[in-house]
Amino acid sequence: MTELFFHTTDNPVPDNASGGFFRARDGRQIRYARFAPGGRPEKGTVVLLQGRNECIEKYFETIRDLSARGLGTATFDLRGQGGSDRLIRDPQKGYVKSFGQYVDDLDIFFREVVLPDCRGPYYILAHSTGALVALLASASLVNRVQRMVLLTPLIGMPGQRYSMKSIRTMTTALMFMGLGRMYVKRKRAKAAAPFEINDLTSDPVRYRRNTSVYEEHPHLALSGLTVRWLRAASMAVLRVSDPQFLAAMRIPTLIVTAGADSIVSTRAASDYARRLRLSSLLTIDGSRHEILQEADFYREQFLAAFDAFIPGTEEEIFKAA
């Protein structure tokens, strides 16, 4: 039997792991995982939505943190990345036709895995691209999840020269010229960037741990994004930024931004949070983009906010202190 989860020396698979594959509407196989909580009492399940070029293995530490709080975790690799089916011939290219496909996959995941097999209540914890997916799916999630925690959501990019409408127009033109599968930027090398110049985390240990996952299991890795992916992302941002969409949001949401983020726009995400009716905003000064992979000084600020926002977690942490 083919190995389902992939460990490294400093990144073992958490206890109580199970998983498999579910079939998307277009027949793609999507890899998923469930992790039962270790702490007591059990307080529900966190549905964890990953960012672009991420995989289940990258969140093993976070899954243990949630487990200690009495929370189970359910997660899946977004289509086209990690251990899920790739969508085009070149498996390294970041490609998706529409973010609506991510939303459809999340709906199937809830119906076939989360609702029948995971204990409620349910919460969303989502990073970057996954946070945009969560926002886009919010209408279907309103009767399923109690609260959402969105980390560094993809609402804009730092120093963005063009509006999202302009990006949509340009990428649509390129797509109709047959260039939808072209890299937006020159394909980067498969080797990870040296820690000293990385934009993701200031923690060298966690950075090395994460790069080791892809070095030892290169089939989980992804390279740059394509024109079609960028078009899909711009359309999703425009959709969730529509005033009518914002007015219809009914799920209490905590948006957490990183003060030193150079991957997505902290300002755009902060402005978005202020426009939501049922939202709170926290900016972690000095943190880089991947808050859950950051140094303890930044990561613990997030965990404290999480404990205060997700009902039932803070009380047990204080009892254990």
Backbone bond lengths (Angstrom), bond angles and torsions (degrees), N, CA, C in turn:
res aa  C-N    CA-C-N  psi(-1)  N-CA   C-N-CA  omega(-1)  CA-C   N-CA-C  phi
1 M - - - 1.468 - - 1.536 109.49 -
2 T 1.319 115.76 131.20 1.451 120.21 -178.80 1.527 110.17 -65.01
3 E 1.318 116.15 139.11 1.460 121.52 179.36 1.526 109.43 -61.66
4 L 1.329 117.11 133.95 1.460 120.91 -177.22 1.516 111.88 -89.77
5 F 1.345 116.74 -42.08 1.463 121.55 178.70 1.528 108.64 -117.30
6 F 1.336 115.53 151.97 1.460 120.56 -171.71 1.524 109.51 -123.50
7 H 1.314 115.32 120.78 1.455 120.69 -177.29 1.521 110.54 -104.32
8 T 1.326 114.57 161.90 1.461 121.96 167.20 1.521 106.73 -126.44
9 T 1.315 115.85 173.54 1.467 119.76 -176.09 1.521 112.61 -55.60
10 D 1.347 116.64 -42.65 1.466 120.04 -178.17 1.524 112.78 -101.07
11 N 1.329 116.98 15.63 1.467 120.30 179.96 1.527 109.67 -143.58
12 P 1.346 117.16 68.56 1.462 120.10 -178.76 1.527 112.14 -72.54
13 V 1.305 115.61 156.70 1.465 120.80 177.38 1.522 108.82 -69.10
14 P 1.338 118.46 131.72 1.471 119.75 178.55 1.525 112.24 -61.96
15 D 1.328 114.63 159.31 1.462 119.80 175.62 1.526 110.08 -66.42
16 N 1.321 114.38 163.94 1.473 121.87 174.32 1.526 112.32 60.58
17 A 1.337 116.39 36.47 1.465 120.82 -179.37 1.522 110.92 -92.66
18 S 1.300 115.61 139.67 1.460 122.03 170.91 1.521 107.10 -147.83
19 G 1.306 116.89 167.51 1.455 118.06 -179.09 1.504 111.98 171.90
20 G 1.316 114.92 -163.43 1.453 120.64 -177.09 1.513 109.53 164.99
21 F 1.316 115.33 -144.97 1.457 122.01 179.06 1.525 108.91 -133.88
22 F 1.332 116.22 140.79 1.457 119.34 168.99 1.521 107.90 -116.04
23 R 1.320 115.33 156.59 1.455 120.70 -175.67 1.526 110.11 -97.75
24 A 1.315 115.95 124.63 1.458 121.43 177.74 1.526 110.19 -74.82
25 R 1.326 115.88 172.25 1.460 120.22 -176.65 1.523 112.49 -61.43
26 D 1.332 117.05 -30.11 1.463 119.78 179.70 1.520 112.29 -93.08
27 G 1.327 116.77 9.76 1.459 120.86 176.43 1.510 115.21 92.59
28 R 1.335 118.46 -5.54 1.457 120.61 179.29 1.522 110.59 -66.03
29 Q 1.338 115.66 146.65 1.453 121.40 177.74 1.533 108.36 -94.63
30 I 1.329 115.42 124.03 1.468 122.05 -177.77 1.527 108.55 -111.78
31 R 1.326 116.50 122.80 1.468 121.00 -179.94 1.525 110.51 -78.59
32 Y 1.327 116.30 132.03 1.463 120.07 179.14 1.522 110.34 -131.95
33 A 1.336 114.72 165.77 1.465 121.22 178.28 1.519 109.66 -144.14
34 R 1.331 115.03 147.69 1.460 122.30 171.48 1.527 108.19 -126.45
35 F 1.327 115.49 140.03 1.464 121.39 179.04 1.526 107.83 -131.30
36 A 1.313 116.43 115.97 1.459 120.84 179.42 1.524 109.65 -71.71
37 P 1.335 117.55 149.05 1.468 120.07 -179.28 1.517 111.36 -70.75
38 G 1.337 114.98 150.09 1.457 120.04 175.80 1.515 111.83 -100.13
39 G 1.344 117.30 -31.81 1.457 121.51 179.79 1.516 112.04 -76.56
40 R 1.297 115.68 159.99 1.459 122.35 178.13 1.525 109.56 -130.44
41 P 1.332 118.96 145.19 1.461 125.72 0.16 1.520 112.11 -75.21
42 E 1.331 115.67 159.98 1.459 119.69 176.94 1.524 109.64 -73.19
43 K 1.324 115.92 136.29 1.467 119.96 -171.28 1.518 114.32 -121.98
44 G 1.315 117.44 8.39 1.448 118.97 178.45 1.518 111.75 123.21
45 T 1.325 114.67 -162.56 1.465 121.19 -173.41 1.517 110.90 -133.45
46 V 1.313 115.25 134.79 1.459 122.28 173.05 1.522 108.60 -96.98
47 V 1.321 116.48 123.24 1.458 121.48 173.09 1.520 106.86 -91.62
48 L 1.323 115.67 112.81 1.457 122.42 -172.60 1.531 109.55 -99.21
49 L 1.326 115.71 121.98 1.462 121.61 179.92 1.522 109.20 -109.62
50 Q 1.312 115.77 123.04 1.455 122.08 -172.66 1.529 112.28 -82.02
51 G 1.330 114.52 166.34 1.447 121.14 172.71 1.518 111.07 -87.67
52 R 1.330 115.69 -179.31 1.460 120.56 178.19 1.527 109.60 -66.87
53 N 1.327 115.73 143.17 1.466 122.71 -179.50 1.523 111.68 58.56
54 E 1.325 116.21 43.77 1.456 120.78 174.55 1.521 108.92 -127.17
55 C 1.323 114.94 171.73 1.458 120.63 -178.97 1.521 109.02 -151.00
56 I 1.314 115.53 167.90 1.461 121.83 -177.88 1.533 110.97 -53.55
57 E 1.323 116.34 -41.69 1.465 121.22 -174.00 1.529 112.52 -60.88
58 K 1.305 117.49 -28.85 1.461 120.87 -177.52 1.532 112.29 -66.78
59 Y 1.322 117.20 -18.05 1.464 121.25 -174.11 1.521 113.60 -108.87
60 F 1.324 117.57 16.06 1.461 119.24 -179.47 1.530 111.54 -58.42
61 E 1.322 118.60 -41.69 1.463 120.40 179.75 1.519 111.16 -63.82
62 T 1.323 117.33 -44.75 1.465 121.06 179.33 1.522 110.77 -63.43
63 I 1.321 116.87 -38.29 1.468 121.06 178.57 1.529 110.16 -61.43
64 R 1.336 117.07 -38.45 1.471 119.62 176.78 1.534 111.02 -67.34
65 D 1.312 116.81 -38.30 1.467 119.85 177.08 1.528 110.77 -60.59
66 L 1.308 116.27 -43.89 1.466 120.55 179.64 1.522 110.83 -67.17
67 S 1.322 116.31 -40.35 1.460 120.85 179.65 1.524 111.19 -60.03
68 A 1.335 117.77 -41.36 1.463 121.79 179.21 1.514 111.75 -63.53
69 R 1.333 116.62 -23.34 1.461 122.06 178.60 1.526 112.63 -89.32
70 G 1.321 117.14 5.42 1.460 120.58 -179.06 1.514 113.56 82.07
71 L 1.328 116.33 17.14 1.459 121.45 -178.56 1.520 110.52 -110.95
72 G 1.328 116.10 128.25 1.452 120.21 171.32 1.519 109.50 -79.20
73 T 1.323 115.77 166.12 1.458 121.34 178.20 1.515 109.74 -128.69
74 A 1.318 115.68 136.93 1.463 122.61 171.08 1.517 107.54 -126.56
75 T 1.318 117.03 129.55 1.456 120.08 -176.13 1.521 110.07 -149.68
76 F 1.327 116.23 163.20 1.465 120.51 175.28 1.514 109.50 -148.95
77 D 1.334 114.90 153.87 1.452 120.46 175.66 1.526 108.58 -77.27
78 L 1.330 116.54 127.35 1.453 119.44 176.65 1.530 110.18 -55.40
79 R 1.312 115.76 146.81 1.462 119.53 178.75 1.536 109.84 -55.25
80 G 1.316 115.33 140.52 1.455 120.01 178.75 1.512 114.75 86.23
81 Q 1.330 118.33 4.59 1.463 119.94 -179.38 1.519 110.45 -150.70
82 G 1.342 115.08 170.06 1.460 119.51 -179.51 1.523 111.26 58.49
83 G 1.322 116.04 -135.10 1.453 121.51 -179.89 1.510 114.22 -94.64
84 S 1.332 117.85 7.08 1.466 121.63 175.79 1.521 110.12 -83.44
85 D 1.328 116.12 163.33 1.459 120.29 179.60 1.520 111.48 -58.03
86 R 1.328 116.18 136.50 1.461 121.50 171.35 1.528 108.33 -79.22
87 L 1.319 115.62 157.48 1.465 120.06 -166.85 1.521 114.19 -105.38
88 I 1.328 116.94 -19.47 1.460 120.52 178.75 1.519 108.92 -134.56
89 R 1.336 116.09 174.98 1.463 120.14 -172.06 1.521 112.67 -60.33
90 D 1.323 117.52 -42.46 1.466 120.73 178.86 1.521 108.54 -82.73
91 P 1.340 118.76 107.02 1.466 120.96 -175.09 1.516 113.77 -70.47
92 Q 1.340 117.89 -10.21 1.454 121.01 -179.04 1.531 112.37 -85.22
93 K 1.303 117.90 -15.75 1.461 120.28 -174.89 1.530 111.85 -81.77
94 G 1.335 115.53 133.58 1.457 120.84 175.03 1.518 109.82 -79.42
95 Y 1.328 116.62 109.83 1.463 120.98 -170.17 1.524 109.91 -141.64
96 V 1.308 115.75 139.34 1.460 121.78 168.34 1.515 107.07 -157.03
97 K 1.303 117.40 145.25 1.462 120.49 179.95 1.516 111.24 -72.87
98 S 1.326 115.61 -43.28 1.458 120.86 -176.69 1.514 109.08 -155.61
99 F 1.332 116.68 145.77 1.458 119.42 174.52 1.527 110.83 -66.74
100 G 1.321 116.68 -16.73 1.455 119.97 173.40 1.515 111.92 -59.92
101 Q 1.338 117.43 -28.04 1.464 119.93 176.45 1.527 110.93 -68.69
102 Y 1.327 117.11 -37.86 1.467 119.72 174.21 1.533 110.15 -61.07
103 V 1.334 116.08 -42.63 1.459 120.75 -179.98 1.523 110.59 -63.46
104 D 1.326 117.00 -43.07 1.464 120.35 177.73 1.524 111.00 -61.67
105 D 1.328 116.95 -41.03 1.466 120.19 178.91 1.531 110.69 -63.47
106 L 1.329 116.79 -40.24 1.461 120.84 178.12 1.522 110.59 -63.15
107 D 1.322 117.43 -39.92 1.463 121.07 178.73 1.530 110.79 -62.20
108 I 1.324 116.98 -45.25 1.462 120.33 178.38 1.532 110.52 -64.53
109 F 1.309 116.85 -39.94 1.460 121.35 178.17 1.523 110.73 -58.49
110 F 1.323 116.75 -44.67 1.460 119.82 177.33 1.531 110.63 -62.04
111 R 1.311 117.08 -48.50 1.461 120.56 -174.30 1.525 113.00 -68.20
112 E 1.327 116.88 -36.93 1.459 119.36 -172.26 1.526 113.83 -99.16
113 V 1.329 118.03 -20.85 1.464 120.55 -175.85 1.528 111.90 -122.46
114 V 1.325 117.25 -56.89 1.463 120.40 -170.67 1.523 111.76 -67.73
115 L 1.312 117.96 -56.47 1.460 120.74 -174.61 1.529 112.86 -63.24
116 P 1.336 119.99 -42.59 1.469 118.15 -179.74 1.526 114.57 -80.19
117 D 1.333 118.47 -25.81 1.464 120.08 -168.77 1.513 115.93 -118.43
118 C 1.321 118.86 -6.96 1.465 121.43 -176.10 1.525 110.05 -120.53
119 R 1.312 114.90 142.36 1.461 120.09 -177.39 1.523 110.96 -76.56
120 G 1.350 117.21 134.03 1.444 121.92 174.05 1.522 111.00 -85.13
121 P 1.336 116.46 172.97 1.462 128.16 -0.40 1.533 112.03 -71.27
122 Y 1.344 114.49 166.79 1.454 120.74 -175.22 1.525 111.30 -113.63
123 Y 1.326 113.92 143.04 1.464 121.85 178.83 1.526 108.62 -131.68
124 I 1.316 115.91 152.94 1.462 121.70 175.02 1.528 108.98 -104.66
125 L 1.328 115.99 133.35 1.461 123.02 168.36 1.522 105.64 -126.62
126 A 1.329 116.91 116.59 1.464 119.85 -170.91 1.516 110.82 -137.26
127 H 1.326 115.18 143.68 1.466 122.39 -177.31 1.521 111.28 -118.31
128 S 1.339 117.00 128.60 1.461 124.42 167.25 1.539 111.87 55.92
129 T 1.321 118.03 -110.81 1.467 120.62 178.00 1.521 110.31 -58.57
130 G 1.331 117.34 -41.27 1.461 120.22 178.45 1.510 112.42 -61.39
131 A 1.347 117.60 -32.71 1.459 121.15 177.65 1.525 110.80 -67.59
132 L 1.330 117.09 -38.37 1.471 120.04 175.59 1.515 110.61 -65.28
133 V 1.322 117.42 -39.12 1.467 121.20 176.24 1.525 110.29 -61.61
134 A 1.330 116.84 -43.87 1.467 120.51 179.56 1.520 111.27 -60.35
135 L 1.330 116.97 -44.48 1.463 120.22 177.15 1.519 110.60 -60.54
136 L 1.308 116.71 -45.77 1.461 121.07 -178.28 1.528 111.13 -62.57
137 A 1.331 116.40 -32.14 1.468 121.36 -177.73 1.519 112.99 -90.42
138 S 1.328 118.46 1.73 1.465 121.14 -168.85 1.523 113.59 -58.79
139 A 1.326 118.22 -32.81 1.465 119.50 -179.57 1.522 111.10 -62.76
140 S 1.330 117.44 -37.02 1.469 120.75 179.89 1.523 112.00 -84.15
141 L 1.329 117.07 -14.91 1.464 120.81 -178.44 1.522 113.34 -91.31
142 V 1.333 117.62 -13.28 1.460 120.92 -169.83 1.523 112.59 -59.47
143 N 1.312 118.29 -31.80 1.466 121.21 178.94 1.520 112.53 -97.23
144 R 1.323 116.14 9.07 1.459 120.35 -177.44 1.517 113.08 -116.85
145 V 1.328 117.75 -38.75 1.460 120.20 -174.83 1.516 110.76 -114.92
146 Q 1.330 114.75 149.30 1.459 120.79 -179.42 1.524 111.81 -83.03
147 R 1.338 115.93 -42.98 1.458 120.88 -176.11 1.520 109.67 -151.44
148 M 1.330 115.50 159.16 1.458 121.18 177.19 1.531 109.63 -126.30
149 V 1.322 115.72 139.46 1.459 122.50 172.97 1.530 106.67 -119.16
150 L 1.333 115.72 116.44 1.460 121.35 -174.13 1.522 109.59 -114.12
151 L 1.321 116.28 118.28 1.456 122.74 -177.71 1.532 110.30 -98.59
152 T 1.316 116.42 128.60 1.467 123.86 177.40 1.528 112.12 37.30
153 P 1.334 117.28 60.52 1.472 119.90 -175.36 1.523 112.18 -65.21
154 L 1.324 114.81 145.34 1.455 121.99 178.52 1.528 108.84 -78.75
155 I 1.332 115.77 91.31 1.460 122.08 176.34 1.529 110.56 -114.18
156 G 1.318 116.82 -23.59 1.455 122.68 177.91 1.513 108.66 -168.08
157 M 1.324 116.51 173.39 1.467 121.74 -179.99 1.518 110.13 -119.46
158 P 1.332 117.96 145.01 1.460 120.44 -178.53 1.537 111.40 -59.24
159 G 1.323 115.93 137.26 1.455 119.88 178.15 1.509 113.91 62.13
160 Q 1.313 115.92 28.42 1.465 120.95 -176.64 1.530 110.77 -61.52
161 R 1.336 116.68 120.14 1.464 121.14 -175.74 1.534 112.20 -80.20
162 Y 1.328 116.08 -26.26 1.460 120.06 -176.11 1.528 109.76 -122.49
163 S 1.313 115.95 148.74 1.458 120.10 176.10 1.520 109.80 -69.59
164 M 1.327 115.80 163.58 1.459 119.54 177.59 1.529 111.12 -62.57
165 K 1.331 117.32 -33.33 1.463 119.30 176.58 1.522 110.91 -64.66
166 S 1.334 116.56 -40.30 1.467 120.14 178.55 1.529 110.96 -66.67
167 I 1.334 116.04 -41.31 1.463 119.38 177.53 1.513 110.49 -61.88
168 R 1.328 116.83 -42.20 1.464 119.77 177.49 1.525 110.71 -60.53
169 T 1.328 116.98 -43.70 1.464 120.54 -178.85 1.525 111.25 -63.86
170 M 1.340 116.77 -46.20 1.466 120.69 -177.77 1.531 111.81 -66.17
171 T 1.323 116.46 -43.87 1.463 118.92 -178.75 1.526 111.62 -70.96
172 T 1.331 117.21 -31.54 1.462 119.99 175.37 1.527 110.17 -64.10
173 A 1.335 117.21 -42.34 1.461 121.27 178.11 1.528 110.75 -61.88
174 L 1.344 116.18 -44.62 1.459 119.78 178.98 1.524 111.53 -64.05
175 M 1.326 115.95 -37.75 1.461 119.59 -179.95 1.524 110.83 -64.30
176 F 1.334 117.32 -42.20 1.460 120.17 -179.59 1.533 112.10 -73.08
177 M 1.323 116.51 -11.61 1.464 120.91 172.04 1.528 110.76 -88.49
178 G 1.319 116.38 3.48 1.450 120.81 179.15 1.509 114.27 84.63
179 L 1.353 117.21 19.68 1.457 121.74 -175.71 1.527 112.89 -109.92
180 G 1.312 117.42 20.46 1.455 120.37 -177.57 1.509 114.04 -62.38
181 R 1.331 117.72 -27.18 1.464 121.01 -178.53 1.523 112.50 -95.31
182 M 1.303 116.98 7.12 1.465 121.65 178.29 1.526 109.69 -77.25
183 Y 1.337 116.79 142.93 1.451 120.15 174.38 1.525 110.71 -63.02
184 V 1.327 116.74 139.85 1.458 121.14 174.00 1.519 109.96 -66.16
185 K 1.328 115.90 -40.77 1.457 122.39 174.31 1.521 107.81 -123.48
186 R 1.316 115.23 164.56 1.454 119.54 178.52 1.523 109.91 -55.61
187 K 1.306 115.57 136.40 1.460 120.91 -178.02 1.516 110.72 -55.98
188 R 1.312 116.57 126.95 1.457 120.33 179.98 1.523 110.39 -80.63
189 A 1.294 115.52 161.22 1.458 120.65 179.00 1.526 110.46 -65.61
190 K 1.324 116.18 152.88 1.457 119.99 179.28 1.527 111.58 -67.60
191 A 1.320 117.41 -29.85 1.467 120.19 -179.97 1.525 110.16 -66.68
192 A 1.320 115.95 140.40 1.459 120.52 179.82 1.517 110.26 -67.72
193 A 1.329 115.45 152.24 1.462 120.20 176.05 1.525 109.70 -65.38
194 P 1.321 117.94 147.18 1.470 119.38 174.33 1.525 110.19 -56.73
195 F 1.314 115.50 146.78 1.464 119.46 -177.68 1.524 111.77 -53.74
196 E 1.322 117.66 -38.93 1.460 121.85 -173.66 1.524 113.01 -61.61
197 I 1.332 118.36 -23.29 1.467 120.30 -178.33 1.532 112.27 -116.05
198 N 1.330 117.64 11.90 1.461 119.02 -179.16 1.529 110.38 -76.78
199 D 1.334 115.80 151.36 1.468 122.45 -179.06 1.524 113.20 -102.97
200 L 1.319 117.72 4.66 1.457 120.21 -166.97 1.520 114.03 -97.73
201 T 1.324 117.62 -42.10 1.461 120.97 -174.67 1.521 110.51 -152.47
202 S 1.320 115.97 151.09 1.462 121.15 175.21 1.528 111.56 -95.02
203 D 1.337 117.62 4.80 1.458 121.80 -177.95 1.526 109.72 -98.03
204 P 1.340 118.89 110.38 1.468 120.19 -176.75 1.521 113.69 -67.29
205 V 1.339 116.93 -32.15 1.464 119.77 -178.56 1.519 110.65 -69.20
206 R 1.322 116.90 -48.01 1.463 119.53 179.79 1.532 111.16 -67.48
207 Y 1.333 116.33 -35.63 1.463 118.73 177.83 1.525 110.65 -62.31
208 R 1.309 116.44 -45.78 1.460 119.84 179.19 1.519 111.16 -65.19
209 R 1.308 117.06 -39.83 1.467 120.23 177.52 1.521 110.86 -57.86
210 N 1.326 116.45 -45.71 1.463 120.11 -177.25 1.523 112.21 -69.97
211 T 1.330 117.33 -40.16 1.459 118.42 178.36 1.525 111.24 -67.50
212 S 1.337 117.20 -30.10 1.460 120.42 178.03 1.526 111.60 -64.15
213 V 1.330 116.22 -34.30 1.463 119.57 178.03 1.520 109.98 -56.62
214 Y 1.335 116.68 -47.14 1.464 120.52 -177.03 1.524 112.21 -77.21
215 E 1.326 117.84 -29.29 1.460 120.04 176.95 1.528 110.87 -68.98
216 E 1.329 116.94 -39.91 1.456 120.33 -178.69 1.518 112.57 -83.60
217 H 1.331 116.69 -23.29 1.468 121.01 -179.52 1.532 108.92 -133.53
218 P 1.331 117.13 70.04 1.472 121.07 -171.33 1.521 114.71 -62.91
219 H 1.326 118.07 -19.65 1.470 118.98 178.99 1.529 111.96 -67.36
220 L 1.350 117.95 -15.01 1.464 120.86 178.24 1.531 112.31 -83.33
221 A 1.327 117.53 -13.92 1.463 121.64 -171.44 1.528 112.05 -84.01
222 L 1.317 114.07 161.65 1.451 122.57 179.72 1.519 107.78 -137.42
223 S 1.321 116.44 153.32 1.455 120.31 179.09 1.532 108.97 -104.47
224 G 1.329 116.78 -145.04 1.462 120.64 -174.08 1.512 113.75 -70.95
225 L 1.336 114.99 168.86 1.460 119.96 -179.08 1.529 110.72 -88.96
226 T 1.308 115.17 157.14 1.460 122.12 -178.41 1.527 110.94 -101.32
227 V 1.326 115.09 168.99 1.461 121.69 176.82 1.528 110.63 -57.65
228 R 1.325 117.26 -43.23 1.475 120.43 -178.49 1.523 111.43 -64.29
229 W 1.346 117.23 -38.53 1.463 119.98 178.45 1.526 110.01 -64.80
230 L 1.331 116.86 -43.56 1.460 120.22 -178.79 1.525 110.65 -65.15
231 R 1.323 117.69 -39.10 1.465 120.54 176.23 1.526 109.97 -61.28
232 A 1.327 117.00 -44.46 1.464 120.94 179.88 1.523 111.01 -61.88
233 A 1.338 116.47 -41.10 1.459 120.33 179.72 1.524 111.27 -65.85
234 S 1.331 117.34 -43.18 1.466 120.04 -179.65 1.520 111.13 -63.35
235 M 1.318 117.26 -38.77 1.461 120.55 178.30 1.525 111.15 -66.43
236 A 1.331 116.84 -37.36 1.464 120.36 178.73 1.528 110.64 -67.04
237 V 1.344 117.14 -42.33 1.465 120.63 178.40 1.528 110.41 -61.82
238 L 1.319 117.09 -44.05 1.467 120.26 179.03 1.525 110.69 -62.65
239 R 1.310 116.72 -37.82 1.473 120.15 -179.75 1.531 111.44 -64.98
240 V 1.341 116.97 -49.05 1.467 118.88 -175.52 1.529 111.58 -74.81
241 S 1.340 117.63 -14.29 1.465 121.31 179.82 1.517 112.79 -91.67
242 D 1.316 116.70 -5.22 1.460 120.41 179.06 1.534 109.67 -64.65
243 P 1.328 118.90 133.93 1.471 121.10 -177.75 1.527 113.41 -54.66
244 Q 1.316 118.02 -37.55 1.464 119.97 179.45 1.523 111.10 -67.54
245 F 1.326 116.35 -37.15 1.462 120.06 177.02 1.522 110.00 -64.01
246 L 1.318 116.62 -46.66 1.466 121.33 179.75 1.521 111.38 -60.54
247 A 1.320 116.92 -40.89 1.464 120.87 -178.61 1.519 111.88 -66.76
248 A 1.334 116.95 -24.99 1.466 120.83 -176.38 1.529 112.93 -88.26
249 M 1.329 117.95 -8.59 1.464 121.17 -179.22 1.528 110.72 -62.77
250 R 1.336 116.79 128.15 1.461 121.39 -176.02 1.523 113.51 -124.78
251 I 1.311 118.61 4.08 1.462 121.15 -176.63 1.529 109.12 -102.34
252 P 1.329 119.04 122.38 1.473 120.24 175.02 1.525 110.33 -55.47
253 T 1.331 116.05 129.39 1.460 120.76 -170.27 1.526 111.00 -134.34
254 L 1.311 115.97 132.71 1.459 122.33 171.48 1.522 107.81 -104.77
255 I 1.325 117.15 119.86 1.454 122.29 176.38 1.522 108.28 -103.55
256 V 1.336 115.72 125.26 1.460 121.79 -178.24 1.520 108.10 -116.62
257 T 1.322 116.45 122.47 1.455 121.10 179.11 1.523 110.17 -112.24
258 A 1.336 115.55 161.51 1.458 122.13 -179.22 1.518 109.17 -108.44
259 G 1.323 116.20 127.18 1.450 120.59 -174.55 1.513 114.27 -65.32
260 A 1.336 117.54 -26.09 1.470 121.28 -179.18 1.525 111.22 -112.32
261 D 1.314 116.17 32.07 1.469 121.39 -178.08 1.524 110.34 -73.96
262 S 1.330 117.01 126.00 1.466 121.23 174.71 1.520 111.92 -115.69
263 I 1.333 117.19 8.85 1.463 122.28 -179.69 1.520 110.80 -99.90
264 V 1.329 116.89 -49.01 1.461 121.25 174.82 1.523 108.31 -121.72
265 S 1.321 115.94 163.91 1.458 121.15 -175.53 1.524 111.57 -82.70
266 T 1.329 116.13 115.22 1.460 120.72 175.16 1.525 110.35 -64.22
267 R 1.316 117.28 -39.92 1.464 120.70 -179.59 1.526 111.02 -62.74
268 A 1.330 117.33 -45.08 1.470 120.14 -179.07 1.520 110.67 -63.14
269 A 1.335 117.35 -42.04 1.461 120.18 179.72 1.523 111.03 -67.77
270 S 1.332 117.43 -37.81 1.464 120.86 178.77 1.524 110.77 -66.53
271 D 1.323 116.80 -43.76 1.468 120.30 177.33 1.521 110.74 -61.36
272 Y 1.323 115.76 -38.87 1.463 120.01 179.26 1.526 110.54 -63.64
273 A 1.326 116.66 -44.44 1.465 120.62 -179.75 1.521 111.34 -59.19
274 R 1.309 116.78 -37.98 1.467 120.34 -179.28 1.524 112.24 -69.77
275 R 1.310 117.22 -19.22 1.463 121.17 179.23 1.522 112.69 -87.92
276 L 1.323 117.17 -16.06 1.459 121.07 179.63 1.524 110.67 -80.15
277 R 1.309 117.33 140.91 1.463 121.71 -177.03 1.519 112.23 -73.02
278 L 1.317 118.33 -38.98 1.465 122.09 -173.36 1.520 110.36 -115.28
279 S 1.321 116.55 51.76 1.460 118.41 -175.84 1.519 111.34 -127.67
280 S 1.332 114.13 154.66 1.460 122.82 169.94 1.519 106.95 -123.09
281 L 1.327 115.86 153.78 1.464 121.20 -177.17 1.519 110.08 -126.92
282 L 1.323 116.25 133.34 1.457 122.68 173.12 1.520 108.29 -131.67
283 T 1.317 117.17 127.09 1.459 121.64 172.27 1.519 108.58 -109.36
284 I 1.327 116.65 124.98 1.454 121.89 179.31 1.525 107.09 -95.30
285 D 1.315 115.83 100.96 1.459 121.32 -176.23 1.528 111.26 -61.35
286 G 1.323 115.40 133.87 1.455 120.79 176.73 1.510 114.93 89.18
287 S 1.318 117.48 -17.17 1.464 119.91 -178.79 1.521 110.71 -74.37
288 R 1.328 114.89 144.83 1.457 120.16 171.72 1.526 109.64 -87.83
289 H 1.316 116.15 -174.03 1.465 122.87 -166.20 1.528 113.87 -58.15
290 E 1.321 117.76 -44.75 1.462 120.37 -173.07 1.526 110.40 -92.86
291 I 1.314 115.66 82.79 1.459 121.48 -173.69 1.531 111.39 -60.30
292 L 1.316 118.02 -38.60 1.458 120.57 -179.57 1.527 112.63 -71.73
293 Q 1.321 117.33 -12.70 1.465 121.91 177.08 1.526 111.34 -108.28
294 E 1.318 116.49 10.37 1.459 121.84 -174.50 1.533 112.47 -82.89
295 A 1.340 114.54 174.42 1.465 121.56 174.73 1.528 109.85 -61.53
296 D 1.333 116.51 154.35 1.460 121.16 -176.14 1.528 112.23 -54.44
297 F 1.324 117.66 -37.25 1.463 120.98 -178.06 1.526 111.26 -55.53
298 Y 1.330 117.51 -39.76 1.459 121.78 179.68 1.530 111.10 -86.58
299 R 1.302 115.33 -41.94 1.467 120.09 -175.96 1.526 111.74 -62.27
300 E 1.331 115.92 -39.15 1.461 119.14 -178.67 1.521 112.27 -69.56
301 Q 1.320 117.47 -27.18 1.469 119.79 173.39 1.524 110.09 -64.11
302 F 1.329 115.85 -41.60 1.462 118.60 176.91 1.520 111.31 -64.39
303 L 1.336 117.32 -46.81 1.457 120.04 -177.42 1.528 111.61 -61.10
304 A 1.331 117.49 -35.94 1.467 120.29 176.80 1.524 110.17 -64.49
305 A 1.327 117.20 -41.62 1.465 120.44 178.11 1.523 110.75 -66.54
306 F 1.310 116.22 -38.95 1.465 120.82 177.61 1.521 110.35 -61.48
307 D 1.325 116.58 -46.00 1.464 120.61 -179.71 1.527 111.87 -61.77
308 A 1.325 116.53 -34.32 1.466 119.83 179.98 1.520 111.81 -77.06
309 F 1.326 117.40 -26.52 1.466 120.75 -173.70 1.526 112.96 -92.70
310 I 1.318 116.58 -37.15 1.468 119.70 -178.42 1.523 108.48 -86.56
311 P 1.321 117.63 116.58 1.470 120.95 -175.07 1.520 112.31 -56.91
312 G 1.327 114.22 135.96 1.452 119.68 172.45 1.502 115.95 92.61
313 T 1.351 118.72 -11.68 1.460 118.37 -176.66 1.515 112.16 -89.23
314 E 1.314 118.52 -34.98 1.456 121.16 -172.96 1.521 111.56 -66.40
315 E 1.328 117.58 -41.29 1.458 121.23 -175.90 1.521 111.51 -57.46
316 E 1.343 117.56 -44.79 1.458 119.92 -177.70 1.519 111.36 -69.76
317 I 1.334 117.55 -34.21 1.460 119.49 178.89 1.533 109.66 -63.09
318 F 1.340 116.37 -41.52 1.455 119.78 -179.89 1.537 110.94 -68.20
319 K 1.322 117.23 -34.58 1.459 119.91 178.17 1.528 110.55 -64.48
320 A 1.341 115.50 -35.40 1.466 119.60 -177.44 1.529 112.32 -79.57
321 A 1.313 116.52 -16.86 1.483 120.17 -175.51 1.535 111.06 -72.78
